[in-house]
Amino acid sequence: MAAAPILEFRGVTKRFGALTANDNISLTLNQGEVLALLGENGAGKTTLMNILFGHYQADEGEILVDGEALPPGSTQAAISAGIGMVHQHFTLADNLTVLENITVGTESLWSWRQENQANREKLTRMIEDYGLVVDPDALVSTLSVGERQRVEILKALYRDARILILDEPTAVLTPQEADRLFETLKSITAKGLAVIFISHKLHEILAISTKVAVLRRGSIVGTLATKDAKREQLAELMVGRVVTRPKLSAIKRGAPVLEISDLTTGGGGSSALKNVDLVIHAHEIVGIAGVAGNGQAVLADILSGLIGNFTGSASINGRELAAGDPRSIVASGVGRIPEDRHARGMIGDMEIWENLISEDLRSSEISYGGMVINGDRARERATEQIKEFDVRCEGPEAETKLLSGGNMQKLILSRALSRNPSFILANQPVRGLDEGAIAYVQGRLLEARQAGAAILLISEDLDELMSLTDRIAVIYHGSLSLPEPPGKRSIAEIGLMMAGQTQNKSEELQGVGHGH
Amino acid sequence: MVIEPRQSVSIWRAGLAPVWAILASMAICAVLIAWAGASVPNAYALLIKGAFGSAFAIKETLTRSIPLIFTGLAVSVAFRAKFYNIGAEGQLYAGALAATFFGTGLITLPPALMILLLILTGAIAGGALLIVPVLLKTHLKVDEVVTTLLLNFVVLLLVSYLIEGPWKDPMSLGWPQAASIIDEGVFPLLLEKGRLHLGLIIAILFAILVWLMMRFTVLGYEIRAVGYNAKAAEFAGINVNRTVIITALISGGLAGIAGVSETAGLKGYLTLDLSPGFGYTGIAVAMLAQLNPLAVIPAAIFLSAVYVGSDAMSRAVNIPTYIADVLVGVSVLAVLCSVMLSQYRIRWLK
């Protein structure tokens, strides 16, 4: 192509103190291309996009759109140059309609009336052109996650975006919704637009992109055409070494450990549990798949002791669960890995040793008479745990918030696992971690399974569930399906169940592929 | 201009923040002093001399710091759990009411026991005043800033009613004041001359006790955990509501002792001007001390010195004593800014 590239990064560098988030990044993007930015968390993908969109200013280098330099640090300039961003977390007003959400901010505050008719025609035309089906008059609060994402894309296109940036767009979608998104992206690029697709999921990148740029620690370590790229090669580029995730080994399951029957919570809504039955045995990992907000968080909160208000029964090793009492639940042999390690798992402002005693403060090991903390013993135990779980830190008295996500998760693991629990609740245990830490966490869970623990793994990553569990159940609107071994259902079938479609229906739709 | 978090905050920088803040606020107040037509160096010299220039001045400054140590401790404990108790003023008067009720002849015990009894009843009264606000917060999520603040006025009106009416001392020649604390209950003086009384020792003792509690006990751990991250504390099995309630009772109790100390230590009887806002100044003390119970002692002495010194200064050079309030207010603002700046830095872009 002889024409100037639609977008070009030239030597873009951004530093935060001693950390170089982007180091001399040079990239080009042509019309009709889908550029995938691949990299682990913290590799610098989001920083680069924030520079492009004017949220940050680069320390060095420049960005050219159609051969002309983009004024740095101005979101307004980025939008008028035709850059549109679809954030991972949607920025829509729930109580406005689709049309209002899309046109808000595009009209002058001083105009006499809203150009409703013209706006509506433009939007309807776009919906047809790009196949982004959504009702312009529907309230955003009534839309599904996939539909909301379409509104976000329409919003960017409505402002005449020619370069569309999608930040981890599939994180909240079922596999089918993701496939549909990919179709949309193809129709968008066919019209001459360019797309930047940020992800760390290799199969998606191979399915949708035309070009891949791999970022590692702020630098581009490889740019290649997708058709020449291999999955293993990309993985190695991204991580910097060959990392193999641990695999499940065959082992005979033992006696039932966790027994849940007819568990129901009130309140209604899609996250209230409805007659949930589940049994997990010793030496067994059972996975729960589901779109966020379908009740998995409520189930996890009950098993953690945060919710005590439910009907039905839950027992561990035949003993009734101490409802709503986290301390007794932990004492009865439950290890818990919470979904959000910053909000629930650790207290960032406390020291490491303090966080490691939070669950057994009043035990005779940690305090004298449940009143005065035995600081020496607590620090000693923390030192042992730090060593055993390979936490990289300055020592037990380091401030917890200074740790990386992976090291923080190792601390949570050590707190949950070092008492050899018979049941482990692992809620999104590897979310946001880099490959090395993922392999470590998964390996530890498998070791616990080997040692005889029963494990409940809640994850949004279907690949993780397929490779790490003995059985998978799907949760939709608070109802849990029968758990089946991973081989028995395809990812496509599980995806349909996550969207609430019954198994019978799924048979006729089996052709809807997942991007493998 | 961009504000960025620092990679690490040295203890040196964090510890010096209040010192810089005090210097900055003195610089800002210098403008006001000059505006009022006085010589700035002279005014500050008089202020320092007024606060520390003589044995009498030092004793006055320390005496004035006693209630501030108690209210500063009360606020720092509560704020540590993110329970924003703005009602130390009311709790102080509740303590004073209890001291007056029990200490003016109802019960007579030997001196040591009598003082202990007054402190205990004052603490219970101060804590009891917080029961309703804290239960409203834990059970109905009513904002405690509003309830504790408004209770101050309720308590002041109650005091006013009592000392103008049923509790009015018939020997007071018409002045609105309650009967005197009996001799057994009066705090002994520490030195022969001046007004410095036993309250200072008790206050320092309590500062050490609170520090030990926050640092070494399970309860102190739970208070800090709830304040830093209530959701994580709850996940770990800490009963958040129970911890907040206990924190409130301790906080109210400490403020109540301030009232006992002022009534039985300084004045000898309850009046409506027992506290010129010690409860509110306690917030400034706690902020200056960055909620550290031991640092409350120097912070209280500093603010006390500002008030005592500016009294002397205004008498000498005819500047309104309100300059003390300005100096205290500005220095608290400056501390908050400097604490933030010790964790962030400002970088100027071309």
Contacts between the chains, C-beta under 8 A, distances in Angstrom:
chain1	res1	chain2	res2	distance
A	16	B	4	6.6
A	17	B	4	6.7
A	17	B	6	7.5
A	17	B	7	5.0
A	18	B	7	6.1
A	57	B	349	7.1
A	304	B	235	6.6
A	305	B	237	7.0
A	306	B	234	6.6
A	306	B	235	6.6
A	325	B	237	7.4
A	326	B	234	7.4
A	326	B	235	6.4
A	326	B	236	6.7
A	326	B	237	3.7
A	327	B	237	3.3
A	328	B	237	8.0
A	330	B	237	6.4
A	336	B	235	7.6
A	338	B	235	5.9
A	343	B	229	7.4
A	343	B	231	5.3
A	343	B	232	6.9
A	344	B	231	5.4
A	344	B	232	5.3
A	344	B	235	4.5
A	345	B	232	6.6
A	345	B	235	7.2
A	346	B	232	6.3
A	347	B	225	5.7
A	347	B	228	4.9
A	347	B	229	4.5
A	347	B	232	4.9
A	347	B	233	7.1
A	348	B	228	7.4
A	348	B	229	7.1
A	349	B	228	4.3
A	349	B	229	7.4
A	350	B	224	7.0
A	350	B	225	6.9
A	350	B	228	6.3
A	354	B	221	6.9
A	358	B	225	6.7
A	358	B	232	7.6
A	358	B	233	7.5
A	358	B	236	3.7
A	358	B	237	7.7
A	358	B	238	7.4
A	359	B	236	5.2
A	359	B	237	6.1
A	361	B	218	5.3
A	361	B	221	6.4
A	361	B	222	7.4
A	361	B	236	7.9
A	361	B	237	8.0
A	361	B	238	7.6
A	362	B	218	6.2
A	367	B	218	5.3
A	370	B	218	6.2
A	371	B	217	6.0
A	371	B	218	5.8
A	371	B	219	7.6
A	372	B	216	5.8
A	372	B	217	5.4
A	372	B	218	7.1
A	373	B	216	5.9
A	373	B	217	6.6
A	373	B	218	6.0
A	373	B	221	6.2
A	375	B	216	7.0
A	402	B	8	7.7
